[in-house]
Amino acid sequence: MAAFDPWDPDFLADPYPAYAELRARGRVQYFEPTNQWLVPHHADVSALLRDRRLGRTYQHRFTHEDFGRSAPAPEHEPFHTLNDHGMLDLEPPDHTRIRRLVSKAFTPRTVERLKPYVARLAGELVDALVRSGGGDLLADVAEPLPVAVIAEMLGIPEADRAPLRPWSAEICGMYELNPSEDTAAKAVRASVEFSDYLRELIAERRKEPGDDLISGLIEAHDEGDRLTEQEMISTAVLLLNAGHEATVNATVNGWYALFRNPAQLAALRADHSLVPTAIEELMRYDTPLQLFERWVLDEIEVDGTVIPRGAEIAMLFGSANHDPAVFRDPGRLDLTRRDNPHISFSAGIHYCIGAPLARIELAASMTALLEKAPTLTLAAEPRRKPNFVIRGLEGLSVAVG
C-alpha cells in the first residue's frame, strides 16, 4: 500500500499512488508528523480555498498565545518579517489593499504587451541551447526566462540579477514541511541580503523613478495608498519567488512528462495548436506546488470531522489534480484534455495574480522548443529535488539533433 511520506525518496519520485490511497481513506485525515489535517479531494480543496473561516495568517485576529501557537524563534525573525508582509500571507484588509495596487501591473493589457518580449527572450535562449547541441533545460531555458521577465517588470538592473534565483531558492526552502535549522539559517541570510538590496533599490527609485513596478508602488505610496517600505520589499520578493518558481518547475516537470509519454510528445510536435491545452494538462499532471496551507480561524467540519480553531489544514493540490471524481483517467497524460479545472494556481482571494503571465511564459518556451529544437531528447535521467511542497528537478539534461 502506498504511504503518504513526504520525506521518502520513493514517495517524492511518484506521490500520486499515495494520494489515491489517501482519497480512498476519506475526505480529511490527521497527519501527526506535521500536526496538519490533510485534504486530498478536489471538491474539498476547491471549497476550502474559498472558505473565509480559513486564512493564510491568524495574526490579524489572534496573538500567537490566543491561537495556541508559539512565536517564531527570534533568530528566524528576518525571514518572518519578509514573509509576513507579502500579500500571499496576509488577509483582508491588508491583502486587499496590496493586491489592488499590484494587480495594476498584471492587467490583461499589460501582460499582453509583454508577449513579444517574452517570445523574443525564449527564442534567444532556445537558439543558444540548439547551438550548443543541448544542455540543461532547467539552467539554460526554464530558469532564465521567468527570472528575466519578473526582474524586468520590477526594474531590477540586469547586472544585479545573478543572486535573485539563489536568494529565492533559499527563502522557498522554508515552505517545505518541518524545515531544518540549516534551511532556516539559509532562508534568514537570503531574506536579509535580498531585503537590503531592495531597500537600496527603492531609495534609488525614489530619487529617479522608472517605468517599473517598484517605481509604481512608490508612487502609489506617495499618493496615500499607505504601502509601507516593508510591504514594498515583501511584495517584490513575493513576486520574484512566485513569479518564477512555479514556472521553472512547470517547465521541467512538463518536459520530463513529455519525454516519458512519447506518443503525446509526437502529437504535440505534429500540431503546435495543442500548446494551450498541453500547458494546462502538464500543470495538472505533475503539479509544481503540491501543498498549500491554511490556518483554521473558526471551527469547521469536513465530512463529520470537526477541525478546531488553531489547527492547520494542508490542501493537497497534487492529489486534487488527480481526483477521478473530476478528471477522467487522471493518471493518463492527455494533451487534448479540455475539461481541466486544475487548481495549480490556487483559488479564492489568493488565486495566483501572475497566472496569465505564467501561461505566456510557458507557451513561449514550449513553442520555441517545438519550433527550433524539434528533435529534442532526454540525454540523462534527471534527479528529483528532495522537496515535497515545491516539486521540481535538479536539472533536465537534453540533446538536440
C-alpha positions as CSV (number, residue, x, y, z in Angstrom):
1,M,0.0,0.0,0.0
2,A,1.4,3.4,-1.0
3,A,2.1,5.6,2.1
4,F,2.0,9.3,2.4
5,D,5.5,10.1,3.5
6,P,6.8,13.5,2.2
7,W,10.4,12.7,3.2
8,D,10.6,9.3,1.5
9,P,12.5,9.4,-1.9
10,D,10.1,6.8,-3.3
11,F,7.1,8.9,-2.4
12,L,8.8,12.0,-3.9
13,A,9.5,10.2,-7.1
14,D,5.8,9.5,-7.6
15,P,3.4,10.7,-4.9
16,Y,0.3,10.0,-6.9
17,P,-0.4,6.4,-5.8
18,A,-0.2,7.6,-2.2
19,Y,-2.7,10.3,-2.9
20,A,-5.1,7.7,-4.3
21,E,-4.8,5.8,-1.1
22,L,-5.5,9.0,0.9
23,R,-8.6,9.8,-1.1
24,A,-9.9,6.2,-0.6
25,R,-9.5,6.6,3.2
26,G,-11.7,9.7,3.4
27,R,-12.0,13.4,2.9
28,V,-9.8,14.6,5.7
29,Q,-7.1,12.8,7.8
30,Y,-4.8,14.0,10.6
31,F,-1.1,13.7,9.9
32,E,0.8,13.7,13.1
33,P,4.4,14.3,11.8
34,T,3.4,17.8,10.7
35,N,0.4,18.4,13.0
36,Q,-1.8,19.1,10.0
37,W,-5.1,17.9,8.6
38,L,-4.7,16.6,5.0
39,V,-7.4,17.3,2.5
40,P,-6.9,15.2,-0.7
41,H,-10.2,15.6,-2.7
42,H,-10.7,18.2,-5.4
43,A,-14.1,19.3,-4.3
44,D,-13.0,19.9,-0.7
45,V,-9.7,21.7,-1.7
46,S,-11.6,23.9,-4.1
47,A,-14.2,24.8,-1.5
48,L,-11.8,25.4,1.4
49,L,-9.5,27.7,-0.7
50,R,-12.6,30.0,-0.8
51,D,-13.7,29.5,2.8
52,R,-13.2,32.6,4.9
53,R,-13.1,30.6,8.1
54,L,-9.6,29.7,7.0
55,G,-6.7,32.1,6.5
56,R,-3.1,32.2,5.4
57,T,-2.4,34.0,8.7
58,Y,-4.1,34.3,12.0
59,Q,-2.3,37.4,13.3
60,H,-4.9,39.8,12.0
61,R,-7.3,38.3,14.6
62,F,-5.3,36.5,17.3
63,T,-2.0,36.6,19.1
64,H,0.2,33.5,19.0
65,E,-0.8,32.7,22.5
66,D,-4.5,33.1,21.8
67,F,-4.2,30.8,18.9
68,G,-2.3,28.2,20.8
69,R,0.9,28.6,18.8
70,S,4.5,29.6,19.7
71,A,6.0,32.7,18.3
72,P,8.7,32.1,15.7
73,A,12.3,31.7,17.0
74,P,13.9,35.2,17.4
75,E,16.8,34.1,15.1
76,H,14.3,33.5,12.3
77,E,12.7,36.9,12.5
78,P,14.2,38.4,9.3
79,F,12.5,35.6,7.3
80,H,9.2,36.1,9.0
81,T,9.3,39.9,8.7
82,L,9.8,39.5,5.0
83,N,7.3,36.7,4.5
84,D,4.5,38.0,6.8
85,H,4.3,41.4,4.9
86,G,3.7,39.8,1.5
87,M,0.1,39.6,0.2
88,L,0.2,35.8,0.0
89,D,0.4,35.6,3.8
90,L,-1.9,38.5,4.6
91,E,-5.7,38.6,4.9
92,P,-8.1,41.5,4.3
93,P,-8.0,44.4,4.6
94,D,-4.2,44.5,4.1
95,H,-4.3,41.8,1.4
96,T,-7.0,43.7,-0.5
97,R,-5.0,46.9,-0.3
98,I,-1.8,45.5,-1.6
99,R,-3.3,43.2,-4.2
100,R,-5.3,46.1,-5.7
101,L,-2.0,48.0,-6.2
102,V,0.0,45.1,-7.6
103,S,-2.9,43.9,-9.9
104,K,-2.4,47.1,-11.9
105,A,0.9,45.5,-13.2
106,F,-0.9,42.3,-14.2
107,T,-3.9,43.6,-16.2
108,P,-4.6,41.6,-19.4
109,R,-3.5,44.6,-21.4
110,T,-0.2,44.9,-19.5
111,V,0.5,41.1,-19.7
112,E,-0.4,41.1,-23.4
113,R,2.2,43.8,-24.1
114,L,4.9,41.6,-22.6
115,K,4.2,38.8,-25.2
116,P,6.7,40.0,-27.8
117,Y,9.5,40.5,-25.2
118,V,8.8,37.0,-23.7
119,A,8.7,35.3,-27.1
120,R,11.9,37.0,-28.2
121,L,13.8,36.1,-25.0
122,A,12.5,32.5,-25.1
123,G,13.7,32.2,-28.7
124,E,17.1,33.6,-27.9
125,L,17.5,31.1,-25.0
126,V,16.5,28.1,-27.2
127,D,18.7,29.3,-30.0
128,A,21.7,29.2,-27.6
129,L,20.6,25.7,-26.5
130,V,20.5,24.5,-30.1
131,R,23.9,25.9,-31.0
132,S,25.4,24.0,-28.0
133,G,23.8,20.8,-29.2
134,G,21.8,20.6,-25.9
135,G,22.4,21.2,-22.3
136,D,20.4,21.6,-19.1
137,L,16.9,22.7,-19.9
138,L,16.4,24.0,-16.4
139,A,19.5,26.2,-16.2
140,D,19.6,27.2,-19.9
141,V,15.9,28.0,-20.6
142,A,13.4,27.3,-17.7
143,E,15.2,29.5,-15.1
144,P,16.5,32.5,-17.1
145,L,13.2,33.2,-18.9
146,P,10.8,33.9,-15.9
147,V,13.5,35.4,-13.8
148,A,14.4,37.9,-16.5
149,V,10.7,38.8,-17.1
150,I,9.8,39.4,-13.5
151,A,13.1,41.3,-12.8
152,E,12.3,43.4,-15.9
153,M,8.9,44.2,-14.5
154,L,10.2,45.1,-11.1
155,G,13.0,47.2,-12.6
156,I,16.0,45.2,-11.2
157,P,19.0,46.0,-13.4
158,E,20.4,43.1,-15.5
159,A,23.8,43.4,-13.7
160,D,22.1,42.8,-10.3
161,R,20.1,39.7,-11.3
162,A,22.6,36.9,-10.6
163,P,21.7,36.4,-6.9
164,L,18.0,36.5,-7.4
165,R,17.5,32.8,-8.1
166,P,19.8,31.6,-5.2
167,W,18.0,34.0,-2.8
168,S,14.7,32.8,-3.9
169,A,15.6,29.1,-3.6
170,E,16.9,29.6,-0.1
171,I,13.8,31.5,1.0
172,C,11.5,29.0,-0.5
173,G,13.2,26.2,1.5
174,M,11.1,27.4,4.5
175,Y,7.9,26.5,2.7
176,E,8.8,22.8,3.0
177,L,7.3,20.7,5.8
178,N,9.3,20.8,9.1
179,P,12.3,22.7,7.6
180,S,15.7,22.1,9.3
181,E,17.7,24.6,11.2
182,D,20.2,24.7,8.4
183,T,17.4,25.5,5.9
184,A,16.1,28.2,8.3
185,A,19.6,29.8,8.6
186,K,20.0,30.0,4.8
187,A,16.5,31.5,4.5
188,V,17.3,34.1,7.1
189,R,20.5,35.1,5.4
190,A,18.9,35.3,2.0
191,S,16.0,37.3,3.5
192,V,18.4,39.9,5.0
193,E,20.5,40.1,1.8
194,F,17.5,40.4,-0.5
195,S,15.8,42.9,1.7
196,D,18.9,45.1,2.0
197,Y,19.3,45.1,-1.8
198,L,15.7,46.1,-2.4
199,R,15.9,48.8,0.3
200,E,18.8,50.4,-1.7
201,L,16.9,49.9,-5.0
202,I,13.8,51.6,-3.5
203,A,15.9,54.5,-2.3
204,E,17.3,54.9,-5.9
205,R,13.9,54.7,-7.4
206,R,12.6,57.4,-5.1
207,K,15.3,59.7,-6.5
208,E,15.0,58.6,-10.1
209,P,11.7,56.8,-10.8
210,G,11.4,54.5,-13.8
211,D,8.7,52.7,-15.8
212,D,8.7,49.7,-13.5
213,L,6.6,48.1,-10.7
214,I,8.8,49.3,-7.8
215,S,8.5,52.9,-9.0
216,G,4.8,52.4,-9.4
217,L,4.5,51.1,-5.8
218,I,6.5,54.1,-4.5
219,E,4.2,56.5,-6.4
220,A,1.1,54.8,-5.1
221,H,2.5,55.1,-1.5
222,D,3.3,58.7,-2.1
223,E,-0.3,59.3,-3.3
224,G,-1.6,58.0,0.1
225,D,-2.3,54.3,-0.5
226,R,-0.3,53.5,2.7
227,L,2.1,51.0,1.3
228,T,5.0,50.7,3.8
229,E,8.6,50.2,2.7
230,Q,8.5,46.7,4.3
231,E,5.3,45.9,2.3
232,M,7.1,47.1,-0.9
233,I,10.1,44.9,-0.1
234,S,8.0,41.8,0.7
235,T,5.8,42.3,-2.4
236,A,8.9,42.5,-4.6
237,V,10.3,39.3,-3.1
238,L,7.0,37.5,-3.3
239,L,6.5,38.5,-7.0
240,L,10.0,37.2,-7.8
241,N,9.6,34.0,-5.9
242,A,6.1,33.2,-7.0
243,G,6.7,34.7,-10.4
244,H,9.3,32.2,-11.5
245,E,9.4,29.2,-9.0
246,A,6.2,27.6,-10.4
247,T,7.1,28.4,-14.0
248,V,10.5,26.9,-13.7
249,N,9.2,23.7,-12.2
250,A,6.2,23.5,-14.5
251,T,8.6,23.7,-17.5
252,V,11.0,20.9,-16.4
253,N,8.3,18.7,-14.8
254,G,6.3,19.1,-18.1
255,W,9.1,18.3,-20.5
256,Y,10.1,15.3,-18.3
257,A,6.5,14.1,-18.5
258,L,6.5,14.6,-22.3
259,F,9.7,12.6,-22.7
260,R,8.1,9.7,-20.7
261,N,5.0,9.9,-22.9
262,P,6.4,9.8,-26.4
263,A,3.0,9.4,-28.2
264,Q,1.8,12.6,-26.6
265,L,5.1,14.4,-27.4
266,A,4.8,13.3,-31.0
267,A,1.2,14.6,-31.2
268,L,2.3,18.0,-29.8
269,R,5.2,18.2,-32.3
270,A,2.7,17.4,-35.1
271,D,0.2,20.0,-34.0
272,H,1.5,23.1,-32.2
273,S,-2.0,24.4,-31.7
274,L,-2.2,21.9,-28.8
275,V,0.2,24.2,-26.8
276,P,-2.5,25.9,-24.7
277,T,-4.2,22.7,-23.6
278,A,-0.9,21.0,-23.2
279,I,0.3,23.6,-20.7
280,E,-2.9,23.2,-18.6
281,E,-2.6,19.4,-18.7
282,L,1.1,19.3,-17.8
283,M,0.4,21.6,-14.8
284,R,-2.3,19.2,-13.7
285,Y,-0.4,16.0,-14.4
286,D,2.7,16.8,-12.3
287,T,1.7,19.8,-10.2
288,P,4.6,22.3,-9.3
289,L,3.0,23.2,-6.0
290,Q,1.9,20.1,-4.2
291,L,0.5,21.5,-1.0
292,F,-0.9,24.8,0.2
293,E,-1.6,25.5,3.9
294,R,-4.4,27.4,5.7
295,W,-5.0,28.2,9.4
296,V,-8.4,27.4,10.9
297,L,-9.7,30.7,12.2
298,D,-13.1,29.4,13.1
299,E,-14.0,25.8,13.7
300,I,-15.1,23.9,10.6
301,E,-16.5,20.5,9.9
302,V,-15.4,18.3,7.0
303,D,-17.3,15.1,6.4
304,G,-18.3,14.8,10.1
305,T,-14.8,15.6,11.4
306,V,-14.7,18.8,13.4
307,I,-11.4,20.7,12.9
308,P,-10.9,23.2,15.7
309,R,-9.7,26.8,15.6
310,G,-5.9,26.9,15.8
311,A,-5.4,23.8,13.6
312,E,-3.6,23.8,10.3
313,I,-5.0,22.3,7.1
314,A,-2.8,21.1,4.3
315,M,-4.6,21.1,1.0
316,L,-3.0,18.6,-1.4
317,F,-3.1,20.2,-4.8
318,G,-1.3,17.3,-6.4
319,S,-4.0,14.9,-5.1
320,A,-6.8,17.2,-6.1
321,N,-5.5,17.4,-9.6
322,H,-5.6,13.6,-9.9
323,D,-9.0,13.1,-8.4
324,P,-11.0,10.7,-10.6
325,A,-14.3,12.4,-9.4
326,V,-13.2,15.4,-11.5
327,F,-10.7,14.2,-14.1
328,R,-11.3,11.2,-16.3
329,D,-8.4,8.7,-16.2
330,P,-6.3,11.2,-14.2
331,G,-3.1,9.1,-14.4
332,R,-3.1,9.4,-18.1
333,L,-1.4,12.4,-19.8
334,D,-3.8,13.8,-22.3
335,L,-2.7,17.0,-24.1
336,T,-6.1,17.4,-25.7
337,R,-8.0,17.4,-22.3
338,R,-10.5,20.3,-22.5
339,D,-12.4,19.9,-19.2
340,N,-9.5,20.6,-17.0
341,P,-10.4,22.6,-13.8
342,H,-6.9,22.0,-12.2
343,I,-6.1,24.1,-9.1
344,S,-2.4,24.6,-9.7
345,F,-2.8,28.3,-9.5
346,S,-4.9,28.1,-6.3
347,A,-8.4,29.7,-5.9
348,G,-10.2,32.3,-4.0
349,I,-8.7,35.6,-2.9
350,H,-5.2,34.1,-3.1
351,Y,-5.6,32.9,-6.7
352,C,-2.2,33.5,-8.4
353,I,-2.1,37.0,-9.6
354,G,0.6,36.1,-12.1
355,A,-1.2,33.2,-13.7
356,P,-1.7,34.9,-17.1
357,L,2.0,35.8,-17.3
358,A,3.0,32.3,-16.3
359,R,0.9,30.9,-19.1
360,I,2.5,33.3,-21.6
361,E,6.0,32.3,-20.4
362,L,5.2,28.5,-20.6
363,A,3.7,28.9,-24.0
364,A,6.7,30.9,-25.3
365,S,9.3,28.4,-24.1
366,M,7.3,25.4,-25.3
367,T,6.7,26.9,-28.7
368,A,10.3,27.9,-29.2
369,L,11.5,24.4,-28.2
370,L,9.0,22.8,-30.6
371,E,9.9,25.0,-33.5
372,K,13.7,25.4,-33.0
373,A,14.5,22.0,-31.4
374,P,12.1,19.5,-33.0
375,T,14.4,16.6,-32.2
376,L,14.9,17.5,-28.5
377,T,15.5,14.3,-26.5
378,L,16.3,13.4,-22.9
379,A,20.0,12.9,-22.5
380,A,20.1,11.5,-19.0
381,E,17.6,10.6,-16.3
382,P,17.1,13.6,-14.0
383,R,17.4,13.7,-10.2
384,R,14.3,15.0,-8.4
385,K,14.8,17.7,-5.8
386,P,14.4,16.3,-2.3
387,N,11.4,18.6,-1.8
388,F,7.7,17.8,-1.4
389,V,5.8,21.1,-1.4
390,I,7.6,22.7,-4.3
391,R,8.0,19.8,-6.8
392,G,10.8,20.0,-9.3
393,L,14.0,18.6,-10.7
394,E,17.7,19.3,-10.0
395,G,18.2,19.7,-13.8
396,L,17.0,18.2,-17.1
397,S,19.8,17.2,-19.4
398,V,18.7,17.3,-23.1
399,A,20.2,16.8,-26.5
400,V,19.4,18.4,-29.8
401,G,20.0,16.9,-33.2
